[in-house]
Amino acid sequence: LKLGSALPFCILCVRVCLGSSGKFQEKTAVWVGTEQQIIVFDGVSRRKISSFEAHLRPVHQMILITTEALGDRIWSCSSDQTIKCWRPSDMQCERVIEGHHTRVFGLATDGRFVWSCGWDRSIMAWSCHTAQFVRALDTRHNDAVAGLLLVPTPHGRDQLWSASWDKSVIVWNL
């Protein structure tokens, strides 16, 4: 698929109900984050559904969060220092989250919290339900934190793995 002049940074596939005027249809949608836009494609026909200005700088990652109260939400993070929460059904931004001092590179979730990381070496937790700041980990990284991965463990105590440009990975017991 051609994106024109857009440079893709990340991609996410979601099942959503799309439509208007009371006519909704479940579709597989593929969200592609670019320099500033998110481009949404129909995952079956591969036709472009929509494109919209999402951030002021590159979109680095998107994740799907599902809660009973809110349903599906897509969270995106960017070099513009923000995290945004989107309704996939109409592609509208519900919240802009600020807290990082520089680029936000990664997101991970355990269903209760969304963890974010960035150039400022910080790792922050946000409530999946309210998008409010919960806490920051006392980072031991000496350079940008480039990615996060949540790893479930058999004993029920999840681990958050953080990868940094300081050439280290730290495992956090949550």
C-alpha positions in Angstrom: 0.0 0.0 0.0 1.3 3.4 -0.9 1.3 6.1 1.8 2.2 9.0 -0.5 5.0 10.9 1.1 4.2 9.6 4.6 6.9 7.7 6.5 5.4 4.9 8.6 6.7 4.5 12.2 4.2 2.0 13.7 1.2 -0.2 12.9 -1.8 -1.6 14.9 -4.6 -3.9 13.9 -8.0 -3.6 15.7 -11.6 -5.0 15.3 -13.9 -2.0 15.4 -17.5 -0.9 14.6 -17.3 1.8 12.0 -20.1 3.8 10.5 -22.5 6.7 10.7 -26.2 7.5 10.7 -26.9 4.4 12.9 -25.4 2.0 10.3 -22.4 0.4 12.0 -20.4 -2.5 10.7 -17.7 -4.5 12.4 -14.4 -4.3 10.5 -10.8 -5.1 10.9 -9.0 -1.7 10.8 -5.3 -1.2 10.5 -3.9 2.0 12.0 -0.6 3.3 10.6 1.2 6.0 12.5 3.4 8.3 10.4 5.3 11.6 10.9 2.1 13.4 12.2 -0.8 11.5 10.9 -2.6 8.2 11.6 -3.9 6.5 8.4 -6.6 3.9 8.9 -7.1 1.1 6.4 -9.8 -1.6 6.0 -7.9 -4.7 6.9 -9.7 -6.8 4.4 -10.1 -4.6 1.3 -7.0 -2.6 2.1 -8.8 0.6 1.2 -8.0 3.7 3.1 -10.8 4.5 5.5 -9.5 7.8 6.9 -6.4 9.8 7.7 -6.1 12.5 10.3 -3.6 14.8 12.0 -2.8 12.9 15.2 0.3 14.5 16.6 2.6 17.4 15.9 5.6 15.0 15.5 6.2 11.3 14.6 3.8 8.7 16.1 6.1 6.1 17.7 3.6 3.5 19.0 -0.1 2.7 19.4 -1.7 0.1 21.7 -5.3 -1.1 22.1 -6.8 -0.8 25.6 -10.2 -2.4 26.4 -12.1 -1.6 29.6 -15.6 -2.6 30.6 -16.5 1.1 31.3 -15.0 2.7 28.2 -14.8 -0.1 25.7 -11.9 0.0 23.2 -9.5 2.9 23.1 -6.3 3.3 21.2 -3.4 5.1 22.9 -0.7 6.7 20.8 2.6 8.3 21.8 4.8 10.7 19.9 7.9 12.9 19.7 5.6 15.8 20.5 5.8 14.8 24.2 2.2 13.6 24.3 0.1 10.5 24.7 -3.4 10.6 23.1 -6.5 8.4 23.6 -8.6 7.7 20.6 -12.0 6.2 20.1 -11.5 3.7 17.2 -15.2 3.8 16.2 -15.0 7.5 15.0 -11.3 8.2 15.3 -11.8 11.1 17.7 -9.2 12.0 20.3 -10.7 11.9 23.8 -7.7 12.9 25.8 -4.3 14.4 25.5 -1.9 13.3 28.2 1.1 15.3 29.1 3.8 14.4 31.6 7.0 13.5 29.7 9.5 16.3 29.1 10.6 15.0 25.7 9.8 12.4 23.1 7.5 9.5 24.2 8.8 6.3 22.5 6.8 3.4 23.9 3.7 2.1 25.6 2.7 -1.1 27.3 -0.4 -2.1 29.3 -1.4 -4.6 32.0 -5.1 -3.8 31.7 -5.0 -1.5 34.8 -2.2 0.9 33.8 -0.6 2.1 30.6 3.1 2.4 31.0 5.0 5.0 28.9 8.7 5.7 28.3 10.7 8.2 26.5 13.8 10.2 25.7 13.7 11.8 29.2 14.6 8.4 30.7 11.3 8.2 32.5 8.8 5.4 32.9 5.4 6.5 33.9 2.1 4.7 34.7 -1.3 6.1 33.7 -4.8 4.8 34.7 -6.4 2.9 31.8 -9.8 4.2 33.0 -9.1 7.9 33.7 -5.8 8.5 31.9 -4.6 10.2 35.0 -1.0 9.9 36.2 -0.5 7.2 38.8 3.2 6.9 39.4 6.7 7.0 37.9 9.3 4.3 38.3 12.7 5.4 39.7 14.5 4.8 36.5 18.0 3.4 36.6 18.6 4.0 32.9 21.3 6.5 31.8 19.8 7.3 28.4 16.5 7.3 26.6 14.1 4.4 27.3 13.2 3.2 23.8 10.7 0.4 24.5 8.6 -1.4 27.1 7.2 -4.9 27.2 4.8 -6.3 29.9 5.6 -10.0 30.7 3.0 -11.9 32.7 4.5 -14.4 35.2 3.0 -17.7 36.5 2.8 -16.3 40.0 0.7 -13.4 39.0 3.2 -10.7 39.5 3.8 -9.0 36.2 7.1 -7.8 35.0 7.8 -4.7 33.0 10.9 -4.9 30.8 12.4 -1.6 29.7 15.0 -1.3 26.9 17.3 1.8 26.8 19.8 3.4 24.5 22.3 3.0 27.3 22.5 -0.6 26.0 20.6 -2.1 29.0 17.4 -3.9 29.7 15.9 -3.6 33.2 13.2 -5.9 34.5 10.8 -4.3 36.9 8.6 -6.4 39.3 5.2 -4.7 39.4 
